[in-house]
Amino acid sequence: MDRPNSYKALNINKSTLLSALLLIASPWLILVAISLITSHSVTQSIPVWSDELSYWHEILSLSQKGLYHGYYAYNEVIPAISTFGPHGFGTVSVYALFAKLFGWRAYSIPLANAFFMSLALLSLVLILKPTAKLITIILLFTVSYTPYLLFSITSMSEGLNYALLTVYFVFLYAFMQRGTKRLLFTLLVSCTAFSFVRIIYIVLFLPLFFIRDKELIFNRKSLLYFISGIFFAAILFLITSRLVSPYPDSFLHDLFNLNGISPKLSFFSVHLKDNLLNFINPLSDNFIQAVERYFVLLVLVYSLVKSDLLQSNFKNIEIRYFVVFLILLSVLSITLCAYDVFDWRDYRVLATVLYGCVLFLILNSDRPEWIGIFTINTLVLLILIFAAPVFDLFSDGRYKQPAKSSVLNRIEYSINAASPFENTIDIQLSSPNIVLNVPAGTGICTVNGFSDKLQAKYIFSEKELKLATYKLIDFDKLGYLYKKEIRQKNQESRSKYQY
């Protein structure tokens, strides 16, 4: 099979140009196809899941009010430094830039995702200069990759993550072909930036520690690079943990809150065992998730065997397969040890990394390999077509426009607030009817219950409350809006809150 040639100019002929344009446009073509299937335009869609709503509103606030917005957190457990929510500031910042350029509407995230993916595929064409045949193969793989299709209509950040991993593996392939310091520097900067989007992307540094002069090298110098990389990853983790609010419904949050080594080890072992069982059990989740997990295992084992790692004693290793094995094994290990394997949580992380790894294999592989990839991809896609409940899960409520609320419009944003809590509202239920009506700049905290101990300036409840420090402002069919009466002293000294 013809591989991309990074040295020659792009051979502009009709077949290459057409295939390149189709590849770059494929994210938009997928949205059009889904619109035709569902009989709903993407411009009619809204965020519906709690994570989607949190992403969407935080991006709205950041794009319109800058850093001076309220807290996004759970139970008012706020970050040490900033006001960003559990999803981190990296993801929100990228989408906020899109919002600055093109505006921000309820349906903007799917469009932003398609935009980011098109840019990534454009970089593939311009940097690697692939043949028309190779472009067509990548196109067919992308438009048949089930996880990408499922999340393309959502307001989750999957499209951005697919784009980032595409860019990473494009640069990695180019670096392995050319071995220039400029490409190495680009990769190091990219991996650092990507880690602020998802901290698990620190594993993308790993191949860079061992690749020198287009070869895989294991010596004291590479070991020193590896150890330095671990320290750098730890620094990145500490920085991100200080800048984002904790996510209470997570294994790491519960683990760090335990006292003593023994309880932590016991809790970890139970968690790891449960994750392993869920991962290998085809009945632990719906079939789509189970198939994807086995797809990961298949690519992992295949890349291990093809790398000759076990037979070569770290000599004459097939570098392209070793890279895939190293990255996929690292991500899978972190997922099993530190994350959760259920309810699409592992699916979201593993599916994006798997896409990048398979794309990398396609760039390097011969015909039998990509034929096998397409066979598996097609089978999963056929399962999706006949798995109506799965598709319904992703489209349910997505095209129902939220109710308007004049009550929530009474929330007042203050640029001179003494604390971000002055621009924060507490809610119990994260729903489109509520979140999409909250004005920009007002942070949203989801709490388990309402009490006078809360610090947010506003409370919105579906039921009428009796609180000493909160006064009812107004109510409608959606709920009751309350405002905190007891304010901080020395109001005359208020200024923009600091970070």
Secondary structure, 3 states (H helix, E strand, C coil): CCCCCCCCCCCCCHHHHHHHHHHHHHHHHHHHHHHHHHCCCHHHCCCCCHHHHHHHHHHHHHHHHCCCCCCCEECCCCCCCCCECCCCHHHHHHHHHHHHHHCCCCCHHHHHHHHHHHHHHHHHHHHHCCCHHHHHHHHHHHHCCHHHHHHCCCCCCHHHHHHHHHHHHHHHHHHHHHCCHHHHHHHHHHHHHHHCCCHHHHHHHHHHHHEECCEECCCHHHHHHHHHHHHHHHHHHHHHHHHECCCCCCHHHHHHCCCCHHHHHHHHHHHHHHHHHHHHCCCCCCHHHHHHHHHHHHHHHHHHHHHCHHHHCCCCCCHHHHHHHHHHHHHHHHHHHHCCCCCCHHHHHHHHHHHHHHHHHHHHCCHHHHHHHHHHHHHHHHHHHHCHHHHHHHHCCCCCCCCCCCCHHHCCCCCCCCCHHHHEEEECCCCHHHHCCCCCCCEEEECCCCCCCCCCCEEEECCCCCCCCEEEEEECCCCEEEEECCCCCCHHHCCCCCC
